[in-house]
Amino acid sequence: MVTNDYIALVLVYLIIACSLGLAMLAEKRTTWDSRKIVHIGVGTFVFVWWMFSEYWIMLVFFTIPFAIILFLAMLKDNKIANSKLGELSKDKGHKTGLFLYAVTITIMVIFFFGEHWTAASVGIMAMTWGDGMGSVIGKKYGKHKGFRGKSLEGSLAVFAATAIMAMVVMLFYAFLASSGHFAYGAYDACIPMWAAALLAGAIASVLEAICPGEVDNLAIPIVVAVAMVAIGM
């Protein structure tokens, strides 16, 4: 391990801690869905994970422990399940949601590390900001029903949030590449960046509408990331 790995681990743990802290604060003072705050907040680690020098460091010190903790949180009669994290994990009846969230990140690390980091980051944004904002907007403003009972307003929010954050991620990694900080961040897909962002948003919104709530945290990011790789990202 090198210095960047230690810095990245500290930043990742801070992101998780801040997300949980904001969720608990919001639960006391607002009507916001605290689970979605964690869902969206943790996703910002995509601006940090490029710093890791080896994929196994992320697996051993971040994704696998995170997945084990969330697996225990969704069970019964253990300290983690009885904690605030366990309560968040079981909130709204989606017991496996956060666990699959961690499983997806693990899959992304194994199969996309390095060369396709930008594509993986876009997929993570679709799962976190896209799906998360779709839920928040859909519950508050959703009036027109679409497929599987999902609102059209929520689906539009998934599209917009994914497209916007995909653009942010692509610009961020392009900047890292141009500055010499990251070897694989240069944008070289076969379509313009804005078109790739819209494509990611469209795929995410369709999948969010048709996938059961239990598996969208798995399907959305992986399909979006694979689509980004397919266009040359």
N, C-alpha and C positions, 0 to 999 in steps of 0.2 A: 504494500500500500504506500502511496505517496501523499504529499501534503494536500493535494486537491481532493483526494478521497475523504480525508478527515473533515475538510471544510464542507464537502458535499453532504456527508452524513449529518453533521451538525445542522446544516440548513434544512435538510429533509425532516429531521426530528423537530426542528422549530416550526416548520410549516404544519406538521401534524398537530403539535401542541397548540399552536395559535388557532388552528381550525376547530379543535375541540373546545378551546376556551371561548371562542366567539359563539360557538353553538350553545354552550351552557349559558352564556350571557344573554343571548337572544331569546332563549327559552324563558328566562325570568322576566325580560323587559318588553318583548314583542310577541307577535303571533307568527313569526317566521317559522318555517319548518326547520328545526335544528339539524335534522338528519341531512337535509340538502345543503346546509352550510358546510358540513363536514365533506360532503360529496364534492362540492365545487371547490372548496378551499384546498383540500389535499391535492387536487389536480394541478395546482401551480408548481408542483415539484418538477414539471417538464422543463422549467426554466433553470433547473439545477442539475438534472441527472446527466447531462452531457459532460459534467466535470469528472465523473467516475472513469478511472483508467481501465478497469476490468469489469466484465459483467458479473462475475461471481461475487464481487464485493457488494453489489446491490442486492444480489440474491441472499447472501448470508446475513447481512446486517440491516436490510430494509424489507424487501418484499416477502420473503419466506416467514420471518418473525411476525410481520404485519398480518399475513394470511393466517398464521396459527392463532394469533390473538383474536382475530375476528371470527375464526371458526369456533373457538371456545366461547366467545361472546354470544353466539347465536344458540348455544346449548343451554342446559338448565343446571342449576345447583352447583355452580363454581364461582369463585371470587370475581372473575372477569364478567361472567354472565349477570351477576348481581350488581355490577357497578354501573356507572353512567354510560359507559361504552356499550354494555350489554343492552341497556334500555334503548340507546340509539340504534343499535343493530336490529332490534326487533320492532322498532317503531313502524307504524302504518302497515303492519303485517308482512313486510318484506324481510323475512328472516335471513335469507341468503344474499341479499343485495350487496351489502358491504363486503361480505366474504368473497363473492365473485369479483367485486371491484379489485381486491388484492390479488386474486388469482389471475385476472386479466393483466395487471401490471407485471406480474411474474412472467407470464407468457410473452409479453412485449419485450421484456429484458432479454429473454432467452433467444428469441427469433429475430429481433430487430436491432440488437445492440450495434452501435457504431455507424455503419454505412447507411442504414435506413432510420436513423434516429428522428429525423424531421417527420417522416411518415408516421412513426409510432406516436410522436408528440401530437400530431393532428388527430390521430385516433383517440388519444387520451382526452383531448379537448372536447371531442364529440361526446365522450362518455360523461365527462364532468360538467363542463360549462353548458354544453348543448342539452343533454338530457336533464341536467339539474335546473337550468333556466326554463326549460319546457314545462317541467313539473310546477315550478313556482308561478309562472305566468298562467299556465293552464288552470290551476286551482283558483287563482284570484280573478282572472278575467275571461276564462273560457265560457263561452255562451253557445257556440255552434259546434255540435257534435260531429266528429269524423269517424274514422275506422276504429273498431274495438272500444268504442266509448271515449276515445281520446278527443280532446277539443282541437278545432282548427287553429285557435289562437296559440295553444300549447305547441302544436306542430310547427307553426310559423316561428315561434320562439326558439325551438330546437334548431331550425334551419338558420336563423339569423345569428344566434349565439355561436353555433359551430362555425359558420362561415367567417364571422368576425375574428374569433379566437384562432381559427386556422390561419388566417392572414397574419395575425400578430405573431404566431409561432414561426411561420415561414420567414417573415421579415427578421425575427430575432435570430434564427439560425443562419440566415444569409449574412447578417451582420457579423456573427461569430466567425463565419468562414472568411469573410472579407478582411477581418481583423487578425486572422491567423490563429484564432483560439480553438477552432474546431475544424477538423479536416474534411468532414462530410456535409457541411451545412449549405453549400452553394446550391441555389435553385437551378435544376437542370431538367425539369419535367417537360413533357412534350406539349403541354398547354400552358397558357399564361398563368401566373400566380393567382390572379383574381378568379380565373375559371376553376382552378384546383380548389380554391376556398369554397366556391359555390357548389362544386361537385361534392365536396365533403359534407356541406350543409344539407344537400338534397338527400344523400345516402342516409345520413343520420336521422333526418326527419321521417323518412319512409320506414326505416327499421324501428324507430321508437314507436311509431304508430302501429306496426304489425306484430312486434315481438311481445311476448308476455313479460310482465314486470320483473319476473324472477331471472330472466336471462338477458335482458337488454344490456346489462353491464358487461356481458361477455360478447354479445353479437356486435353491438354498435362499434366499439373501438377496433376490434379485430378486422371487421369488414372494411371499415373506413381506412385503416392503415394499409391493408392489402390493396385496396383501390388506389391509394396514393403511390404505393410501390409500382403498381401496374402502369401508371402513367409516367414512371421514370423518376419519382422522387427518391 
